[in-house]
Amino acid sequence: MATYRQQTGATLGTSQTCATCSTQLTLCYASTTSALCCGTSTTAQVFVASGATFATATNLYSNAALTILATAGFYSSNAGTCGTP
């Protein structure tokens, strides 16, 4: 986790830890809706902006820095049922 210190006038502040920029989600993933709904999906680890949820996210990412979009396809928040028809 990155840290920072603020310079104000002639004073360098104490070291602070940067806030988390992303949240990791565990979702089900498949390349087709049929695969997702019929039990051949797999578990996928993706990231969303900090404070976002699967329901409110505007994009899914494959890295915590939110610089690489997640694989195109279909995702479900029913992560406990991946691979279960």
C-alpha positions as CSV (number, residue, x, y, z in Angstrom):
1,M,0.0,0.0,0.0
2,A,1.4,3.4,-1.0
3,T,2.1,6.1,1.6
4,Y,2.3,9.9,1.3
5,R,3.4,13.0,3.2
6,Q,2.0,16.5,2.7
7,Q,4.4,19.5,2.6
8,T,2.7,22.6,4.0
9,G,4.8,25.7,4.3
10,A,8.0,24.7,6.2
11,T,6.5,21.5,7.6
12,L,6.5,18.0,6.2
13,G,3.5,16.1,7.6
14,T,3.5,12.6,9.0
15,S,3.3,9.6,6.8
16,Q,-0.2,8.5,5.8
17,T,-1.4,5.4,4.0
18,C,-3.3,5.9,0.8
19,A,-6.9,4.8,0.7
20,T,-7.8,1.6,-1.2
21,C,-8.7,2.4,-4.8
22,S,-10.6,-0.8,-5.6
23,T,-12.6,-3.7,-4.2
24,Q,-12.2,-7.3,-5.2
25,L,-15.3,-9.3,-6.1
26,T,-15.7,-13.1,-6.6
27,L,-18.2,-13.7,-9.4
28,C,-19.3,-16.4,-11.8
29,Y,-18.1,-16.0,-15.4
30,A,-18.9,-17.6,-18.7
31,S,-18.5,-16.6,-22.3
32,T,-22.2,-17.2,-23.1
33,T,-25.5,-16.8,-21.2
34,S,-26.2,-20.4,-21.8
35,A,-23.0,-21.5,-20.1
36,L,-23.7,-19.0,-17.2
37,C,-27.2,-20.2,-16.6
38,C,-26.8,-23.9,-17.3
39,G,-24.0,-24.6,-14.9
40,T,-20.7,-24.4,-16.8
41,S,-19.5,-21.1,-15.4
42,T,-16.3,-20.7,-13.5
43,T,-15.3,-18.5,-10.6
44,A,-13.7,-15.2,-11.5
45,Q,-11.8,-12.7,-9.3
46,V,-12.4,-9.1,-10.6
47,F,-12.1,-5.6,-9.2
48,V,-14.4,-2.6,-9.1
49,A,-13.8,1.0,-8.0
50,S,-13.7,1.4,-4.2
51,G,-17.2,1.7,-2.8
52,A,-18.8,0.1,-5.9
53,T,-20.7,-3.2,-5.9
54,F,-21.5,-5.6,-8.7
55,A,-24.9,-3.9,-9.0
56,T,-23.5,-0.4,-9.2
57,A,-20.1,-0.9,-11.0
58,T,-19.7,0.6,-14.5
59,N,-16.8,-1.7,-15.4
60,L,-15.1,-4.8,-14.1
61,Y,-11.3,-5.0,-14.1
62,S,-8.8,-7.8,-13.8
63,N,-6.3,-5.8,-11.7
64,A,-6.5,-3.8,-8.5
65,A,-5.1,-0.7,-10.2
66,L,-8.2,-0.7,-12.4
67,T,-6.2,-0.4,-15.6
68,I,-7.0,-3.7,-17.3
69,L,-10.6,-4.5,-18.2
70,A,-11.9,-7.9,-17.2
71,T,-12.5,-10.5,-19.9
72,A,-15.6,-9.8,-22.0
73,G,-18.4,-12.2,-21.3
74,F,-21.2,-12.7,-18.8
75,Y,-20.9,-12.3,-15.0
76,S,-23.2,-13.3,-12.1
77,S,-23.0,-12.4,-8.4
78,N,-24.1,-15.9,-7.5
79,A,-20.5,-16.9,-6.8
80,G,-21.4,-19.8,-4.6
81,T,-23.2,-21.5,-7.4
82,C,-20.7,-21.4,-10.2
83,G,-20.9,-24.6,-12.2
84,T,-24.2,-25.6,-10.6
85,P,-27.2,-25.6,-13.0
